[in-house]
Amino acid sequence: MPYVIAFIIGAIIVVFLIWIVVVVVARILGFVIGYAIIVAALAFVVGLVWGNVLPIRLLRGKSQTVSQVASPSAVVAGDVFSGPPRGASANFGWDAAWPVYVPYQLHLDQGGVLTETKRLTGAIHMGSSRAWPVGEHLAVKAVSRVLWFVVLGIPTFGLTLGIWTGSLLWLVISALFRLVVSVSQRLASFFLRQRELRHMKSSNALVRCTHCYRETDMPSFRCSDPSCARTHRDMAPGPLGIRTRICECAEALPLTVARASRALIALCPHCEKELPSGSGTRRVVVIPVFGTVGSGKTQFLAASAVGLHDKHLDSTDDLRLTPLSGTADQFLMNSVEESDAGRAPLKTQRLERPEGLPFEVSYAGATFELHLMDAAGENFVRAEGSRSLGYLDISNTLVFILDPLSIEDVNQQLKLHPVASSAEVAQGSPNDSYGSVVDRLRDDGVNLGKRKLAVVLTKTDIASQVFAGDPVPHESDGIRNWLTAHGGDRLARRIEMDFTNVRYFAVDSVHRQPEDAPLNPLRVIDWTVLNHGGAAISSVASPETPVAVESEVRA
C-alpha cells in the first residue's frame, strides 16, 4: 500500500513538473512567437519599402542584376520586336535606332525587377538559414529548424513578403502605365500616319527619283550627324519614335516625311541616290520629252528653264524658281548664258539613265516640284532604246518634240528655200521616233488612253519662212490642220488613235519670247501643270489656256 501511494504521489509530481515545463515553454514560445510576429510586421514594412526602392536601384544600375537594354543593335538583330518590320523597312530590316521606352524597354526593366527580386529574396533566405546553428543529429536538426523558424524564419518571411509585395505593386502599376501609354502611342502613331497620308493625297505630294525614275511614298533619310553613316528607311511614327527618333549615334531625328524632308538628306530607297530637298512635301510635275535626234528637245527644255528664270527675276512676279540639284543648277546657268549669247545649247549626251533636272517652283501660293526629263535622240531610234527611261512609263503627261522640217513634204520645200543652208534638220523619221516610245509602252502594258500627250512643233520660225503664205498657226486646232496639210496626216491620225487627250503646240525655242507670246515654250509647261492640278504660271494671251486640260479627240 505505501508503494502505491508513493507511486501516485510521484506520478502527480512528474505530471505537475511536466505541466510546469509545458507552461513555461508555452509562455516562452508565445513570447518568442509574439516577438517574431512583431519583428515580421516591422520586417514586412521594411521589405515593402525595399521592394519599391528596388526598381529604382535597378534602373540606376545600383543592383547586382543588370536589366537587358533594348539597344539599336538589339533592334537590328530582331531581339526587341516580336516580328519583322513592315512598310518601307520590310526589305531592309529594322532601322538602327532606340525604341520608345514604353513598352519595349519598360518590358525588359520589368523582367529585370522580377529577376532581382528573386535573387534578393533568395539571398536573404539563404543568409538567414546560414546564420542559425544546426547540429549533426537528426533530433537536434529538427529542434534547430523549429527554433530557426520561430526566431528568424517568421521575420525573414515578413521581410521577403514585403519585398515581393513592393516589387509586385511596382510591376502592377508599371504594367497598367505601360498598357495606357502603349495604347496611346499606337493611336497617336496611327493618326499621325493617316494625317500625313491625307496631306500627301490632298496636295498630290509624290517622291520621284530623278536617277532611277521610280516612285515611293517613303524615302530613306540619312542621319543628320555628319559622322554617322546610318540610313533610316522608315520615318513614320511607330515603335522607334512618335515625334522624334533617336539614332544609334544619339542624334535626334524628326519623324514623318514632311518634317524629315526639311531637315535631313533624302535618299531614293531603290537606287540610294540623293533626292531633291523637300521630297514628299509637294506635288511633282514631270516634263518628259522624246523625239528624234536634233528635233529640239534640249533647246525646248532650256528655253522653258530660261522663261521660268526670267519670271523669277521679274520683281513684279511672285514666281520663285530654285534648282534642287547641282545638275539642275548647272543646266539653268548654262541655258541662261547660252540664251544671252544667242547660242543653242549643247547636244544632250547619250546616257542609258540620264539624270532628271529637278526645280522647285513657287507660284500663286503653291509650290510644286518640276522635273525636266531629257534624253538623247539616239534613245528613240528603236523601241529597246527607251526601255531604260522609266520616267516615260509612269508620267501622266508625255511631250513629243516634233521638228516639222523633218517631215518629207516640208523638207522638200525647205530644200528650195534660201534658208536651207543654215537650217538644222532633225535626223531620222518623226514617225519612227514616236513609234519607238509608244509601241514599247503599249507592249509593256501601259494604258495610253489614260495618258495625255503634248505634240510640240519646234523650229516654227523656219517653217513659217518656208511657207510664208501659210505660216504655222498658234492654236492647237490650227497646228493640227497645218501638220496634216503638209505631210504629217498619217502621224497625226496615229497619235490620236493612241491618245484620247492630245494638245498641239507651236514654240520658238531659239529666240527669247515675251511671256505673253503665243510661241513661248511656257505654254507647254502651263498645260502640263494644269494637268497635274496646278495653276497656270504664264500669262499667255490665248483663249485656249482655260480649257487646256480638255480632251481634243478627233475621229
Secondary structure, 3 states (H helix, E strand, C coil): CHHHHHHHHHHHHHHHHHHHHHHHHHHHHHHHHHHHHHHHHHHHHHHHHHHHHHHHHHHCCCCCCCCCCCCHHHHHCCCCCCCCCCHHHCCCCCCCEECCHHHHHHHHHHHHHHHHHHHHHHHHHHHHHHCCCCCCCHHHHHHHHHHHHHHHHHHHHHHHHHHHHHHHHHHHHHHHHHHHHHHHHHHHHHHHHHHHHHHHHHCCECEECCCCCCEECCCEEECCCCCCCCEECCCCCECCECCEEEECCCCEEECCHHHHHHHCEEECCCCCCECCCCCCCCEEEEEEEECCCCCCHHHHHHHHHHHHHHHHHCCCCCCEEEECCHHHHHHHHHHHHHHHHCCCCCCCCCCCCCCCEEEEEEECCEEEEEEEECCCHHHHCCHHHHCCCCHHHHCCEEEEEECHHHCHHHHHHHHCCHHHHCCCCCCCCHHHHHHHHHHHHHHCCCCHHHCEEEEEECCHHHHHHHCCCCCCCCCHHHHHHHHHHHHHHHHHHHHHHHCCEEEEEECCCCCCCCCCCCCCCHHHHHHHHHHCCCCCCCCCCCCCHHHCCCCCCCC
